[in-house]
Amino acid sequence: MKYVRLGASGLKVSRVCLGMMTFGDTATRRWHLDEQAAEPIVKQAADAGVTFFDTADMYSGGASEEITGRLLGRLFPRREDYVLATKVYFPTGPGPNDGGLSRKHIMAAIDASLRRLGTDHVDLYQIHRLDRETPIEETMEALHDVVKAGKARYLGASSMYAWEFAKAQHAARSGGWTPFVSMQNHYNLVYREEEREMIPLCRDQGVGVIPYSPLARGMLAGNRTRDGQPTTVRAGSDPLAESRHDEADFDIVDEVRAIATGHGRSPAQISLAWLLGRPGVTAPVIGATKVHHVDEAVAALDVALTGEEVARLEAPYRPHPVSGHE
């Protein structure tokens, strides 16, 4: 495993981050794994040197945080041995203040997350989306107070427009508050709109990029065919994937497969190797429902793509409507 600093911060993370959204209540999603099924996957990641784990308060109604906390507590000798990230924004209850980024919700949400995670702090507290109804100053001051209370070590953000992220960072610095050190955005071989503004902004400002959906919800790993037929349980019940990708994206998938064959690697490894080689990318957030998914992600660190191969992978790309900010 390789370890790097998260942006310009002093925090070091593994170059592979294990996303914990897959783990939760099997009654809410057919592709969720319960704690017993999740343990060998998380153990494999820990044994491979993965120290960076990402969840959110709304994943599986909080069950993901509960499973994450228990598993990491069993698999690592010390709390200091891993980097734990969670998120706040999406509703976690029926009330009008059970979501968003108001001071009221942030203060309640961090305490609830810590209870579910069984810890007194998270290393990275991220806003899951931008709350456009709450003044950004209110949000940034509240997040700063979470850090100053010792409940979070660093702050991160997720999908939004680059100008919105710049505004949030300016508000933090103007108020003498804690700025964001990371951006978790939607970025992969078939969705590269973030290269236009967000990633250049992050590189210029020393913000680490930790992309989610690095395999385009499994599309780049081969979980659906060009004619739309699913090959996995999740692909058969994932309408969001269908709304974000179209038939033309399979030209990229075909190129991934061809290069994978030449390397004797899997399409997932080639897709992750491309992403790991992109400027500004710190650690893709990978999902896993099987142990070998972890092995493939870690093995991608050793895949070296030639300039000609990178050009082949990128050539079929066509612009997409901006997605992931909602």
RODO-2510 file (C-alpha; in nm, 4 decimals, decimal comma):
residues 326
     n   res          X          Y          Z
     1     m     0,0000     0,0000     0,0000
     2     k     0,1058     0,3565    -0,0646
     3     y     0,0267     0,6502     0,1654
     4     v     0,0023     1,0166     0,0744
     5     r    -0,1028     1,3416     0,2349
     6     l    -0,4624     1,4453     0,1874
     7     g    -0,4156     1,7606    -0,0161
     8     a    -0,1943     2,0133     0,1596
     9     s    -0,2969     1,8884     0,5037
    10     g    -0,0721     1,6852     0,7279
    11     l    -0,3127     1,3891     0,7292
    12     k    -0,1779     1,0782     0,5564
    13     v    -0,4200     0,8333     0,3957
    14     s    -0,3920     0,5120     0,1969
    15     r    -0,4202     0,5598    -0,1793
    16     v    -0,7256     0,3356    -0,1746
    17     c    -1,0255     0,4376     0,0364
    18     l    -1,2873     0,1748     0,1164
    19     g    -1,6393     0,3121     0,0823
    20     m    -1,8771     0,1622     0,3378
    21     m    -2,2088     0,2424     0,1658
    22     t    -2,2365    -0,1234     0,0604
    23     f    -2,2729    -0,2346     0,4217
    24     g    -2,6044    -0,1927     0,5983
    25     d    -2,9561    -0,3236     0,6329
    26     t    -3,0203    -0,5926     0,3727
    27     a    -3,3905    -0,5102     0,3843
    28     t    -3,3349    -0,1609     0,2413
    29     r    -3,1228    -0,2602    -0,0610
    30     r    -3,0840    -0,6040    -0,2138
    31     w    -2,7121    -0,5437    -0,2650
    32     h    -2,6386    -0,4373     0,0936
    33     l    -2,4247    -0,6693     0,3045
    34     d    -2,4829    -0,7210     0,6753
    35     e    -2,2036    -0,7041     0,9315
    36     q    -2,1137    -1,0709     0,9089
    37     a    -2,0812    -1,0572     0,5298
    38     a    -1,8952    -0,7256     0,5432
    39     e    -1,6287    -0,8337     0,7919
    40     p    -1,4084    -1,0426     0,5581
    41     i    -1,4114    -0,7613     0,3023
    42     v    -1,3084    -0,4949     0,5521
    43     k    -1,0512    -0,7321     0,7032
    44     q    -0,9011    -0,7924     0,3603
    45     a    -0,8726    -0,4173     0,3126
    46     a    -0,7098    -0,3703     0,6526
    47     d    -0,4682    -0,6573     0,5895
    48     a    -0,3740    -0,4990     0,2551
    49     g    -0,2851    -0,1729     0,4281
    50     v    -0,6013     0,0263     0,3603
    51     t    -0,6369     0,2779     0,6434
    52     f    -0,8945     0,5152     0,4916
    53     f    -1,2658     0,4349     0,5349
    54     d    -1,5609     0,6476     0,4210
    55     t    -1,9253     0,6322     0,5263
    56     a    -2,2197     0,8704     0,5790
    57     d    -2,4940     0,9216     0,8331
    58     m    -2,7709     0,8494     0,5803
    59     y    -2,6316     0,5245     0,4410
    60     s    -2,8824     0,2508     0,5225
    61     g    -3,0500     0,4715     0,7828
    62     g    -2,7359     0,4876     0,9963
    63     a    -2,6656     0,1129     0,9873
    64     s    -2,3540     0,1691     0,7752
    65     e    -2,1994     0,3865     1,0459
    66     e    -2,2828     0,1295     1,3122
    67     i    -2,1258    -0,1552     1,1143
    68     t    -1,8258     0,0599     1,0239
    69     g    -1,7582     0,1521     1,3850
    70     r    -1,7815    -0,2032     1,5127
    71     l    -1,5693    -0,3565     1,2376
    72     l    -1,2910    -0,0985     1,2536
    73     g    -1,2876    -0,1275     1,6318
    74     r    -1,2278    -0,5018     1,6024
    75     l    -0,9824    -0,4973     1,3133
    76     f    -0,7466    -0,2203     1,4227
    77     p    -0,5566    -0,2260     1,7540
    78     r    -0,5792     0,1524     1,8021
    79     r    -0,8124     0,4308     1,6936
    80     e    -0,5035     0,6124     1,5638
    81     d    -0,4370     0,3337     1,3114
    82     y    -0,7103     0,4310     1,0646
    83     v    -0,8667     0,7395     0,9093
    84     l    -1,2436     0,7526     0,9509
    85     a    -1,4620     0,9762     0,7359
    86     t    -1,8360     1,0356     0,7462
    87     k    -2,0783     1,2891     0,6013
    88     v    -2,3694     1,5167     0,6878
    89     y    -2,6483     1,6759     0,4814
    90     f    -2,9137     1,4302     0,3635
    91     p    -3,2209     1,3811     0,5860
    92     t    -3,1840     1,1346     0,8719
    93     g    -3,5355     1,1790     1,0095
    94     p    -3,8817     1,3185     0,9274
    95     g    -3,8448     1,6626     1,0846
    96     p    -3,7711     1,9901     0,9025
    97     n    -3,4364     2,0185     1,0811
    98     d    -3,3302     1,6569     1,0260
    99     g    -3,1266     1,7434     0,7164
   100     g    -2,9299     2,0221     0,5549
   101     l    -2,6332     2,2165     0,6869
   102     s    -2,7834     2,4481     0,9469
   103     r    -2,6013     2,4883     1,2772
   104     k    -2,8840     2,2997     1,4458
   105     h    -2,8565     1,9953     1,2205
   106     i    -2,4768     1,9851     1,2042
   107     m    -2,4439     1,9888     1,5826
   108     a    -2,7052     1,7161     1,6230
   109     a    -2,5730     1,5094     1,3318
   110     i    -2,2111     1,4911     1,4462
   111     d    -2,3151     1,3667     1,7907
   112     a    -2,5463     1,1070     1,6357
   113     s    -2,2731     0,9898     1,3990
   114     l    -2,0225     0,9555     1,6819
   115     r    -2,2717     0,7484     1,8822
   116     r    -2,3298     0,5143     1,5893
   117     l    -1,9588     0,4908     1,5089
   118     g    -1,8672     0,4282     1,8725
   119     t    -1,5891     0,6854     1,8769
   120     d    -1,5270     1,0321     2,0160
   121     h    -1,4120     1,1824     1,6854
   122     v    -1,4006     1,1367     1,3104
   123     d    -1,0890     1,2233     1,1171
   124     l    -1,2709     1,3760     0,8203
   125     y    -1,6190     1,5291     0,8502
   126     q    -1,7636     1,6002     0,5074
   127     i    -2,0654     1,7875     0,3808
   128     h    -2,2432     1,5346     0,1585
   129     r    -2,3846     1,8085    -0,0639
   130     l    -2,4147     2,1871    -0,0431
   131     d    -2,7177     2,3274     0,1393
   132     r    -2,8183     2,6166    -0,0834
   133     e    -3,0878     2,7314     0,1619
   134     t    -2,8492     2,7953     0,4515
   135     p    -2,5994     3,0838     0,4488
   136     i    -2,2540     2,9406     0,3823
   137     e    -2,1172     3,1418     0,6743
   138     e    -2,3519     2,9630     0,9139
   139     t    -2,2423     2,6256     0,7797
   140     m    -1,8694     2,6964     0,7859
   141     e    -1,8751     2,8421     1,1380
   142     a    -2,0716     2,5433     1,2671
   143     l    -1,8265     2,3005     1,1046
   144     h    -1,5382     2,4969     1,2540
   145     d    -1,6954     2,4604     1,5969
   146     v    -1,7185     2,0835     1,5440
   147     v    -1,3444     2,0790     1,4794
   148     k    -1,2660     2,3026     1,7755
   149     a    -1,4761     2,0779     2,0002
   150     g    -1,2467     1,7890     1,9035
   151     k    -1,5245     1,5943     1,7314
   152     a    -1,3580     1,6132     1,3886
   153     r    -0,9953     1,6572     1,2895
   154     y    -1,0448     1,7841     0,9326
   155     l    -1,3291     1,8973     0,7063
   156     g    -1,4165     1,7825     0,3565
   157     a    -1,6796     1,8578     0,0942
   158     s    -1,8546     1,6632    -0,1791
   159     s    -2,0144     1,7369    -0,5165
   160     m    -2,0925     2,0991    -0,5999
   161     y    -1,9952     2,3595    -0,8572
   162     a    -1,6428     2,4969    -0,8418
   163     w    -1,7615     2,8504    -0,7756
   164     e    -1,9658     2,7255    -0,4796
   165     f    -1,6638     2,5466    -0,3361
   166     a    -1,4492     2,8576    -0,3813
   167     k    -1,7154     3,0633    -0,2023
   168     a    -1,7197     2,8199     0,0908
   169     q    -1,3417     2,8265     0,1219
   170     h    -1,3399     3,2058     0,1079
   171     a    -1,6075     3,2246     0,3772
   172     a    -1,4039     2,9967     0,6023
   173     r    -1,0823     3,1911     0,5626
   174     s    -1,2545     3,5280     0,5959
   175     g    -1,4185     3,4172     0,9196
   176     g    -1,1022     3,2619     1,0602
   177     w    -1,2683     2,9201     1,0424
   178     t    -1,1485     2,5769     0,9316
   179     p    -1,1440     2,5315     0,5506
   180     f    -1,2025     2,2082     0,3611
   181     v    -0,9007     1,9874     0,2899
   182     s    -1,0728     1,7460     0,0512
   183     m    -1,3297     1,7205    -0,2266
   184     q    -1,5202     1,3947    -0,2826
   185     n    -1,6560     1,4337    -0,6329
   186     h    -1,8083     1,2249    -0,9112
   187     y    -1,5151     1,1377    -1,1379
   188     n    -1,4249     0,8402    -1,3547
   189     l    -1,3363     0,7480    -1,7135
   190     v    -1,6918     0,7953    -1,8383
   191     y    -1,7646     1,1116    -1,6364
   192     r    -1,4835     1,3675    -1,6582
   193     e    -1,6688     1,6980    -1,6330
   194     e    -1,4849     1,7667    -1,3043
   195     e    -1,1663     1,8180    -1,5069
   196     r    -1,3026     2,1466    -1,6390
   197     e    -1,3115     2,3521    -1,3183
   198     m    -1,3275     2,1611    -0,9897
   199     i    -1,0078     1,9579    -1,0163
   200     p    -0,7945     2,2516    -1,1375
   201     l    -0,9312     2,4545    -0,8444
   202     c    -0,8451     2,1765    -0,5980
   203     r    -0,4943     2,1379    -0,7380
   204     d    -0,4338     2,5114    -0,7170
   205     q    -0,5651     2,5338    -0,3601
   206     g    -0,4029     2,2176    -0,2212
   207     v    -0,7303     2,0293    -0,1760
   208     g    -0,7163     1,6494    -0,1983
   209     v    -0,9500     1,4826    -0,4489
   210     i    -1,1115     1,1562    -0,3351
   211     p    -1,3483     1,0609    -0,6199
   212     y    -1,6571     0,8514    -0,5604
   213     s    -1,8013     0,6120    -0,8199
   214     p    -1,4535     0,5459    -0,9666
   215     l    -1,5936     0,2543    -1,1696
   216     a    -1,9087     0,4398    -1,2784
   217     r    -2,1296     0,2327    -1,0474
   218     g    -1,9700    -0,0841    -1,1816
   219     m    -2,0095    -0,0017    -1,5505
   220     l    -1,6325     0,0121    -1,6055
   221     a    -1,5971    -0,3235    -1,4309
   222     g    -1,8491    -0,4845    -1,6660
   223     n    -2,1631    -0,5030    -1,4538
   224     r    -2,3921    -0,4231    -1,7471
   225     t    -2,3855    -0,4824    -2,1195
   226     r    -2,4213    -0,2374    -2,4052
   227     d    -2,7841    -0,3371    -2,4504
   228     g    -2,8562    -0,2609    -2,0835
   229     q    -2,8567    -0,6108    -1,9414
   230     p    -2,7316    -0,6239    -1,5799
   231     t    -2,4727    -0,8817    -1,4768
   232     t    -2,4837    -0,8159    -1,1007
   233     v    -2,7542    -0,7724    -0,8366
   234     r    -2,6767    -0,4045    -0,7900
   235     a    -2,6740    -0,3313    -1,1612
   236     g    -3,0238    -0,4748    -1,1799
   237     s    -3,1571    -0,2325    -0,9194
   238     d    -2,9621     0,0892    -0,9785
   239     p    -3,1729     0,3428    -1,1722
   240     l    -2,9235     0,6209    -1,0979
   241     a    -2,6623     0,4454    -1,3100
   242     e    -2,8998     0,4370    -1,6043
   243     s    -2,9678     0,8097    -1,5745
   244     r    -2,5988     0,9055    -1,5657
   245     h    -2,4608     0,6967    -1,8510
   246     d    -2,5630     0,6276    -2,2085
   247     e    -2,4884     0,3820    -2,4866
   248     a    -2,1972     0,5890    -2,6216
   249     d    -2,0080     0,5376    -2,2945
   250     f    -1,9612     0,1750    -2,3880
   251     d    -1,7033     0,2851    -2,6456
   252     i    -1,4838     0,3688    -2,3464
   253     v    -1,5732     0,0399    -2,1765
   254     d    -1,4667    -0,1478    -2,4905
   255     e    -1,1293     0,0282    -2,4873
   256     v    -1,0850    -0,0517    -2,1184
   257     r    -1,1470    -0,4181    -2,1895
   258     a    -0,9009    -0,4250    -2,4783
   259     i    -0,6228    -0,2675    -2,2723
   260     a    -0,7030    -0,4928    -1,9784
   261     t    -0,6585    -0,7966    -2,2017
   262     g    -0,3190    -0,6685    -2,3141
   263     h    -0,2055    -0,6259    -1,9532
   264     g    -0,3546    -0,9499    -1,8289
   265     r    -0,5559    -0,7387    -1,5843
   266     s    -0,9221    -0,6821    -1,5134
   267     p    -1,1170    -0,3853    -1,6552
   268     a    -1,1606    -0,2571    -1,2988
   269     q    -0,7839    -0,2460    -1,2456
   270     i    -0,7267    -0,0557    -1,5688
   271     s    -1,0018     0,1962    -1,4883
   272     l    -0,8670     0,2521    -1,1365
   273     a    -0,5084     0,2782    -1,2631
   274     w    -0,6171     0,5562    -1,4979
   275     l    -0,7904     0,7418    -1,2137
   276     l    -0,4993     0,6955    -0,9725
   277     g    -0,2736     0,8529    -1,2328
   278     r    -0,4836     1,1649    -1,2800
   279     p    -0,3347     1,4906    -1,1461
   280     g    -0,4750     1,5886    -0,8087
   281     v    -0,6358     1,2535    -0,7246
   282     t    -0,5452     1,1346    -0,3747
   283     a    -0,7532     0,8205    -0,3199
   284     p    -1,0553     0,6864    -0,5088
   285     v    -1,3403     0,5713    -0,2841
   286     i    -1,4079     0,2143    -0,3938
   287     g    -1,7099     0,0032    -0,3094
   288     a    -1,6769    -0,3706    -0,2557
   289     t    -1,9250    -0,6533    -0,2209
   290     k    -1,6668    -0,9312    -0,2539
   291     v    -1,3163    -0,9809    -0,1173
   292     h    -1,1636    -0,9883    -0,4638
   293     h    -1,2956    -0,6351    -0,5287
   294     v    -1,0535    -0,5140    -0,2616
   295     d    -0,7703    -0,7178    -0,4135
   296     e    -0,8345    -0,5656    -0,7553
   297     a    -0,8349    -0,2107    -0,6198
   298     v    -0,5073    -0,2596    -0,4356
   299     a    -0,3494    -0,4324    -0,7368
   300     a    -0,4379    -0,1294    -0,9519
   301     l    -0,1694     0,0643    -0,7653
   302     d     0,0919    -0,1421    -0,9494
   303     v    -0,0536    -0,0999    -1,2990
   304     a     0,1520     0,1331    -1,5182
   305     l    -0,0320     0,2652    -1,8226
   306     t     0,1637     0,4027    -2,1157
   307     g     0,0917     0,7449    -2,2594
   308     e    -0,0510     0,5763    -2,5671
   309     e    -0,2854     0,3651    -2,3542
   310     v    -0,4053     0,6679    -2,1605
   311     a    -0,4765     0,8454    -2,4897
   312     r    -0,6755     0,5443    -2,6115
   313     l    -0,8817     0,5385    -2,2916
   314     e    -0,9579     0,9094    -2,3098
   315     a    -1,0218     0,9469    -2,6840
   316     p    -1,3844     0,8170    -2,6935
   317     y    -1,5042     1,0543    -2,4201
   318     r    -1,7985     1,2799    -2,4980
   319     p    -1,9193     1,5680    -2,2765
   320     h    -2,1954     1,4834    -2,0280
   321     p    -2,4560     1,6931    -1,8515
   322     v    -2,3300     1,7859    -1,5053
   323     s    -2,4495     1,5302    -1,2516
   324     g    -2,3913     1,4458    -0,8883
   325     h    -2,4506     1,7951    -0,7482
   326     e    -2,8127     1,7366    -0,6542
***
